Amino acid sequence: MTSEESLRTIGMWVGITVTSSGLRRLRPTAEQAQAELRKAINYFQHNCERMRYAEFHRCLSFIGSGVIEAGCKTIVGQRLKRSGMRWSVGGANAIIALRCAELSGRWEEFWEMRAAS
């Protein structure tokens, strides 16, 4: 498969159309640029399964990290970062586990699992 074919295939995977004029702009002119392009193509070829953005978008899946970061801020930050609070790693982990169980609606399941272990 040529570099051009690889880029067109990658474009199809991520839900974009790669045009000839766009490819001409990507064509490297120096050895270093060729190495970088090969590196990028290799990255896309080996990570394409995680880059199905068009499919994720159709399924209404979140692609960016913002939703996760906001969740962490809500679950962790609002409880552990109150004024004057100090936590050991073990204590913080325990509180986070309790908050996650409560906020995910798995409070009973959490305690059943703890009792069984």
C-alpha positions as CSV (number, residue, x, y, z in Angstrom):
1,M,0.0,0.0,0.0
2,T,1.4,3.4,-1.0
3,S,1.6,6.3,1.4
4,E,-1.2,8.0,-0.5
5,E,-3.5,4.9,-0.2
6,S,-2.6,4.7,3.5
7,L,-3.6,8.3,4.1
8,R,-6.9,7.8,2.2
9,T,-7.7,4.7,4.2
10,I,-6.9,6.5,7.4
11,G,-9.2,9.3,6.3
12,M,-12.0,6.8,5.8
13,W,-11.4,5.3,9.2
14,V,-11.7,8.6,11.0
15,G,-14.6,9.9,8.8
16,I,-12.8,12.5,6.7
17,T,-12.2,12.7,2.9
18,V,-8.6,13.0,2.0
19,T,-8.2,14.9,-1.3
20,S,-5.3,14.9,-3.8
21,S,-4.6,18.6,-3.1
22,G,-4.5,17.9,0.6
23,L,-2.1,15.0,0.0
24,R,0.2,17.2,-2.1
25,R,0.5,19.6,0.8
26,L,1.5,16.7,3.0
27,R,4.1,15.4,0.5
28,P,7.5,15.6,2.3
29,T,10.4,17.3,0.6
30,A,13.2,16.4,3.0
31,E,14.4,13.1,4.5
32,Q,13.4,14.2,7.9
33,A,9.9,15.0,6.7
34,Q,9.6,11.6,5.0
35,A,10.6,9.9,8.3
36,E,8.0,11.9,10.2
37,L,5.3,11.0,7.6
38,R,6.2,7.3,7.9
39,K,6.1,7.6,11.6
40,A,2.6,9.2,11.4
41,I,1.3,6.6,9.0
42,N,2.7,3.8,11.2
43,Y,0.9,5.3,14.2
44,F,-2.4,5.5,12.4
45,Q,-2.1,2.0,11.0
46,H,-1.4,0.6,14.5
47,N,-4.0,2.7,16.3
48,C,-6.9,2.8,13.8
49,E,-9.1,0.6,16.0
50,R,-9.1,3.3,18.7
51,M,-9.7,6.1,16.1
52,R,-13.2,5.2,14.8
53,Y,-14.4,8.8,15.4
54,A,-17.2,8.7,12.9
55,E,-18.6,5.6,14.5
56,F,-18.2,7.0,18.0
57,H,-20.0,10.1,16.9
58,R,-22.9,8.2,15.5
59,C,-23.2,6.3,18.8
60,L,-23.1,9.6,20.7
61,S,-20.0,8.4,22.5
62,F,-17.7,11.0,24.0
63,I,-14.4,11.4,22.2
64,G,-12.6,14.0,24.2
65,S,-11.5,13.8,27.8
66,G,-13.6,16.8,29.0
67,V,-16.5,14.6,30.2
68,I,-14.1,12.4,32.2
69,E,-12.3,15.4,33.6
70,A,-15.5,17.0,34.7
71,G,-16.6,13.8,36.3
72,C,-13.4,13.6,38.2
73,K,-13.7,17.2,39.3
74,T,-17.3,16.4,40.6
75,I,-16.6,13.1,42.3
76,V,-13.1,13.8,43.7
77,G,-12.7,17.5,43.8
78,Q,-16.0,18.5,45.4
79,R,-15.4,16.0,48.3
80,L,-11.7,15.9,48.8
81,K,-10.7,19.5,48.2
82,R,-12.9,21.3,50.7
83,S,-11.4,24.0,52.8
84,G,-8.9,22.7,55.4
85,M,-9.2,19.0,54.4
86,R,-6.2,16.7,54.5
87,W,-6.3,13.1,53.3
88,S,-3.9,10.2,53.4
89,V,-3.8,8.2,50.1
90,G,-5.7,5.3,51.7
91,G,-8.4,7.6,53.2
92,A,-8.8,9.5,49.9
93,N,-9.1,6.2,48.0
94,A,-11.8,5.0,50.4
95,I,-13.8,8.2,50.1
96,I,-13.6,8.1,46.3
97,A,-14.8,4.5,46.3
98,L,-17.8,5.4,48.4
99,R,-18.6,8.5,46.3
100,C,-18.4,6.5,43.1
101,A,-20.7,3.8,44.6
102,E,-23.2,6.3,45.7
103,L,-23.2,8.5,42.6
104,S,-23.4,5.5,40.2
105,G,-26.4,3.9,42.0
106,R,-24.3,0.9,43.1
107,W,-24.3,1.6,46.9
108,E,-25.9,-1.8,47.8
109,E,-23.7,-3.7,45.3
110,F,-20.6,-2.0,46.8
111,W,-21.4,-3.2,50.3
112,E,-22.4,-6.7,49.2
113,M,-19.0,-7.1,47.4
114,R,-17.2,-5.8,50.5
115,A,-19.0,-8.2,52.7
116,A,-18.3,-11.1,50.4
117,S,-14.5,-10.4,50.3
